[in-house]
C-alpha cells in the first residue's frame, strides 16, 4: 500500500470518529438529520472530507479491494457538494447511522493487516 493511502485512510477514520463523537455530543438523531438544517450542515462537512479522501486513494488500492464501495463513498461527496438542494436526506440518514460504519471497518482492516 502506498504511504499516502495509509495516511488518507487514517484521516478518513479520524474524521468519521470525530463525526460520531459530535453526533453523540449534540444528540443528533435520525429525525433531526432529516429535518434540522444545522444538523445537516454539521454532518455534511465531514462527509465531504471523507469522500474527497476516498476519491484520492490510489487506483491500485481500489482495484486490490473491489469489495469496498469506493465509488459510492466518493460519489456521495460529489452529490453533497454539487446537488445540495437535491439531497435525499433519508439516504444520508441511512449512510450516517447504518452504512458508513461498515465502510470504515473495511478500510480500517487494510491498515491493520
Secondary structure as UniProt FT lines:
FT   HELIX           3..25
FT   TURN            26..27
FT   HELIX           30..35
FT   HELIX           37..56
FT   HELIX           59..64
FT   TURN            65..67
FT   HELIX           70..82
FT   HELIX           84..86
FT   HELIX           89..94
FT   HELIX           95..99
FT   HELIX           100..112
//
